[in-house]
Amino acid sequence: MTNSWINQAIEKIEADFQRSADTHLIKLDTPTLNGIDIYLKDESTHPTGSLKHRLARSLFLYALCNGWIKEGTTVIESSSGSTAVSEAYFARLLGLPFIAVMPSTTAKRKVQQIEFYGGQCHFVDHSSKIYAESERLANELDGHYMDQFTYAERATDWRGNNNIANSIFDQMKKEQHAIPSWIVMSPGTGGTSATIGRYIRYQRLSSKLCVVDPENSVFFDYFTSGDNTVTCDNGSKIEGIGRPRAEPSFIPGVVDEMRKIPDPASVATINWLERIIGRKTGASTGTNLYGALQLASEMAAKGEVGSIVTLICDSGERYLDTYYNPTWIAENIGDLAPYNAALEKFSETGRLTCPCDN
């Protein structure tokens, strides 16, 4: 009976995948960048609205095939929102109870979406407490703690099988610069950057991976110091990325370069992007794109040509009360004006000068 239910569960997830088309690759209109093309893979078009839909699918399949999830198992996850939204979707698909353990500052829209899919939200007062509380709930309820921060890098087949890296390179095949000079990604678990970095090496490609970290996150410090015990007291203000500890799924050996992106730069960049594509995106997309624009500016200064690919992680509609709220920005992010000016100058010249360098 157990194997029969697991077989049916896997079939339901595979059928859901079969119904889903691949996400679009958007080429930005950047006329001042002569010979350098920037692309955004739009992960906001997944059924649950974010990049984390891929991760949730992989985590459920991994747990089912490992025998960790059975009929009636309560699934618990530590998440700042998007992974929990996607996992709630798959839990409902399989008829399983789901509990998301998240910081109390999580965007209200994400909480509503988790509840829409039948999940429960369990709040803690600091992001560093989500791990222990998730384990406690799993033990108390005899459930399964999904633990995206440990299993993200191993639940996805990084060699191919339509993972995100495979998809990016397939979609780039007919572009002028088909092999990107850079792929830019921000780390939440570190699973996506691990998949992309491993795929690049496995396929023996010349692309480089640049990982961009927000403020109040230790991934950059871990990468530069090699110390995986480093921690920080404050939680990231850029939802979905940045962690107060070095997560097990972050693999620094696959990363060619890391950069720390100021939070005001991330938020200013999503406003700049909206004027180009006509849509709102989450602030993690701003972190990604600001890093891509830095690289493009540096390539232009060196007279290089090529392409850069990064991601739209999720839609900005989830963040109308935060990243698109001037009062919230003033209280939590700071002054965007210097970065707004720098981005306008980039539009005019193709050169990006970071205000933090002045």
CORQUI-V401108 format. One record per residue. RES is the residue in one letter. OMEGA is omega in whole degrees, 0 to 359 (none if undefined). NEAR is the number of other ideal C-beta (glycine too) atoms within 8 Angstrom. Layout:
res:RES omega:OMEGA near:NEAR
res:RES omega:OMEGA near:NEAR
This chain:
res:M omega:180 near:5
res:T omega:180 near:7
res:N omega:178 near:6
res:S omega:179 near:7
res:W omega:179 near:10
res:I omega:178 near:12
res:N omega:179 near:8
res:Q omega:179 near:8
res:A omega:179 near:12
res:I omega:178 near:11
res:E omega:180 near:8
res:K omega:179 near:10
res:I omega:179 near:15
res:E omega:177 near:8
res:A omega:177 near:8
res:D omega:178 near:12
res:F omega:181 near:8
res:Q omega:179 near:6
res:R omega:186 near:5
res:S omega:173 near:8
res:A omega:177 near:3
res:D omega:180 near:7
res:T omega:184 near:10
res:H omega:172 near:7
res:L omega:186 near:12
res:I omega:176 near:10
res:K omega:181 near:8
res:L omega:175 near:10
res:D omega:181 near:5
res:T omega:187 near:10
res:P omega:181 near:4
res:T omega:177 near:9
res:L omega:183 near:11
res:N omega:177 near:6
res:G omega:178 near:6
res:I omega:183 near:15
res:D omega:179 near:13
res:I omega:181 near:16
res:Y omega:176 near:15
res:L omega:174 near:14
res:K omega:192 near:16
res:D omega:181 near:10
res:E omega:179 near:15
res:S omega:183 near:12
res:T omega:173 near:7
res:H omega:181 near:13
res:P omega:179 near:7
res:T omega:166 near:13
res:G omega:180 near:13
res:S omega:174 near:16
res:L omega:186 near:13
res:K omega:176 near:14
res:H omega:178 near:14
res:R omega:182 near:12
res:L omega:182 near:17
res:A omega:178 near:14
res:R omega:181 near:13
res:S omega:180 near:10
res:L omega:178 near:14
res:F omega:179 near:14
res:L omega:179 near:11
res:Y omega:181 near:11
res:A omega:178 near:12
res:L omega:182 near:13
res:C omega:176 near:7
res:N omega:181 near:6
res:G omega:181 near:7
res:W omega:179 near:7
res:I omega:178 near:13
res:K omega:180 near:8
res:E omega:178 near:6
res:G omega:181 near:5
res:T omega:172 near:10
res:T omega:180 near:13
res:V omega:179 near:15
res:I omega:178 near:16
res:E omega:169 near:16
res:S omega:185 near:13
res:S omega:173 near:13
res:S omega:173 near:11
res:G omega:191 near:16
res:S omega:177 near:17
res:T omega:180 near:15
res:A omega:176 near:16
res:V omega:182 near:16
res:S omega:179 near:16
res:E omega:176 near:18
res:A omega:178 near:16
res:Y omega:182 near:13
res:F omega:176 near:13
res:A omega:177 near:14
res:R omega:178 near:12
res:L omega:183 near:9
res:L omega:179 near:11
res:G omega:183 near:4
res:L omega:173 near:11
res:P omega:182 near:8
res:F omega:177 near:18
res:I omega:176 near:15
res:A omega:175 near:16
res:V omega:189 near:14
res:M omega:176 near:16
res:P omega:181 near:12
res:S omega:180 near:7
res:T omega:182 near:4
res:T omega:182 near:13
res:A omega:183 near:11
res:K omega:182 near:7
res:R omega:178 near:11
res:K omega:177 near:14
res:V omega:179 near:12
res:Q omega:181 near:8
res:Q omega:176 near:13
res:I omega:180 near:16
res:E omega:177 near:10
res:F omega:179 near:7
res:Y omega:175 near:13
res:G omega:179 near:8
res:G omega:174 near:14
res:Q omega:178 near:9
res:C omega:180 near:12
res:H omega:190 near:10
res:F omega:171 near:9
res:V omega:187 near:12
res:D omega:177 near:6
res:H omega:184 near:7
res:S omega:181 near:11
res:S omega:183 near:9
res:K omega:186 near:9
res:I omega:185 near:13
res:Y omega:183 near:9
res:A omega:181 near:7
res:E omega:177 near:12
res:S omega:178 near:14
res:E omega:180 near:9
res:R omega:180 near:8
res:L omega:180 near:14
res:A omega:178 near:13
res:N omega:182 near:7
res:E omega:185 near:6
res:L omega:186 near:9
res:D omega:181 near:6
res:G omega:179 near:12
res:H omega:174 near:11
res:Y omega:186 near:11
res:M omega:175 near:11
res:D omega:180 near:9
res:Q omega:185 near:15
res:F omega:175 near:12
res:T omega:192 near:8
res:Y omega:183 near:12
res:A omega:185 near:16
res:E omega:182 near:14
res:R omega:181 near:7
res:A omega:181 near:11
res:T omega:176 near:12
res:D omega:186 near:6
res:W omega:181 near:10
res:R omega:181 near:7
res:G omega:177 near:7
res:N omega:177 near:6
res:N omega:171 near:6
res:N omega:188 near:13
res:I omega:179 near:12
res:A omega:177 near:13
res:N omega:180 near:11
res:S omega:180 near:12
res:I omega:184 near:14
res:F omega:175 near:12
res:D omega:182 near:7
res:Q omega:181 near:9
res:M omega:191 near:14
res:K omega:184 near:7
res:K omega:177 near:4
res:E omega:183 near:10
res:Q omega:177 near:5
res:H omega:192 near:10
res:A omega:177 near:8
res:I omega:184 near:10
res:P omega:172 near:13
res:S omega:182 near:12
res:W omega:162 near:13
res:I omega:185 near:15
res:V omega:181 near:17
res:M omega:175 near:14
res:S omega:184 near:17
res:P omega:169 near:16
res:G omega:168 near:14
res:T omega:190 near:14
res:G omega:184 near:14
res:G omega:182 near:14
res:T omega:178 near:15
res:S omega:177 near:15
res:A omega:179 near:15
res:T omega:182 near:14
res:I omega:182 near:15
res:G omega:179 near:14
res:R omega:181 near:13
res:Y omega:179 near:15
res:I omega:181 near:14
res:R omega:181 near:9
res:Y omega:180 near:8
res:Q omega:177 near:7
res:R omega:182 near:4
res:L omega:183 near:8
res:S omega:180 near:4
res:S omega:174 near:10
res:K omega:180 near:10
res:L omega:175 near:16
res:C omega:179 near:15
res:V omega:184 near:15
res:V omega:186 near:15
res:D omega:176 near:15
res:P omega:172 near:17
res:E omega:178 near:11
res:N omega:177 near:10
res:S omega:187 near:14
res:V omega:182 near:12
res:F omega:179 near:16
res:F omega:181 near:11
res:D omega:177 near:10
res:Y omega:182 near:14
res:F omega:185 near:10
res:T omega:185 near:7
res:S omega:186 near:7
res:G omega:182 near:6
res:D omega:182 near:7
res:N omega:177 near:6
res:T omega:183 near:5
res:V omega:179 near:11
res:T omega:172 near:8
res:C omega:186 near:9
res:D omega:185 near:4
res:N omega:177 near:6
res:G omega:179 near:11
res:S omega:175 near:14
res:K omega:179 near:11
res:I omega:188 near:15
res:E omega:176 near:16
res:G omega:179 near:13
res:I omega:181 near:14
res:G omega:181 near:14
res:R omega:179 near:13
res:P omega:176 near:13
res:R omega:177 near:8
res:A omega:185 near:10
res:E omega:181 near:12
res:P omega:182 near:6
res:S omega:178 near:15
res:F omega:184 near:14
res:I omega:185 near:12
res:P omega:183 near:8
res:G omega:179 near:5
res:V omega:185 near:12
res:V omega:179 near:13
res:D omega:182 near:6
res:E omega:173 near:8
res:M omega:177 near:12
res:R omega:174 near:11
res:K omega:183 near:9
res:I omega:178 near:14
res:P omega:181 near:10
res:D omega:178 near:13
res:P omega:177 near:12
res:A omega:180 near:14
res:S omega:183 near:16
res:V omega:177 near:14
res:A omega:183 near:14
res:T omega:179 near:16
res:I omega:175 near:17
res:N omega:177 near:10
res:W omega:181 near:12
res:L omega:180 near:12
res:E omega:180 near:12
res:R omega:181 near:5
res:I omega:185 near:8
res:I omega:176 near:8
res:G omega:181 near:4
res:R omega:176 near:7
res:K omega:177 near:10
res:T omega:177 near:14
res:G omega:186 near:17
res:A omega:177 near:14
res:S omega:174 near:16
res:T omega:177 near:16
res:G omega:177 near:17
res:T omega:179 near:18
res:N omega:187 near:15
res:L omega:178 near:15
res:Y omega:176 near:13
res:G omega:178 near:15
res:A omega:179 near:13
res:L omega:175 near:13
res:Q omega:180 near:11
res:L omega:179 near:13
res:A omega:179 near:15
res:S omega:180 near:12
res:E omega:176 near:8
res:M omega:180 near:13
res:A omega:181 near:13
res:A omega:180 near:7
res:K omega:182 near:6
res:G omega:180 near:4
res:E omega:173 near:9
res:V omega:180 near:6
res:G omega:181 near:12
res:S omega:178 near:15
res:I omega:179 near:17
res:V omega:173 near:14
res:T omega:189 near:14
res:L omega:159 near:12
res:I omega:187 near:11
res:C omega:178 near:16
res:D omega:183 near:17
res:S omega:178 near:11
res:G omega:180 near:14
res:E omega:178 near:7
res:R omega:191 near:13
res:Y omega:182 near:14
res:L omega:180 near:10
res:D omega:180 near:9
res:T omega:187 near:11
res:Y omega:176 near:12
res:Y omega:179 near:8
res:N omega:185 near:9
res:P omega:180 near:5
res:T omega:179 near:6
res:W omega:180 near:11
res:I omega:181 near:13
res:A omega:183 near:8
res:E omega:189 near:5
res:N omega:185 near:8
res:I omega:180 near:11
res:G omega:187 near:8
res:D omega:179 near:5
res:L omega:190 near:12
res:A omega:181 near:6
res:P omega:180 near:9
res:Y omega:173 near:13
res:N omega:180 near:11
res:A omega:180 near:9
res:A omega:180 near:13
res:L omega:176 near:13
res:E omega:178 near:9
res:K omega:177 near:11
res:F omega:179 near:13
res:S omega:183 near:8
res:E omega:190 near:6
res:T omega:187 near:7
res:G omega:180 near:11
res:R omega:181 near:9
res:L omega:176 near:11
res:T omega:183 near:8
res:C omega:179 near:10
res:P omega:180 near:9
res:C omega:178 near:6
res:D omega:184 near:5
res:N omega:none near:5
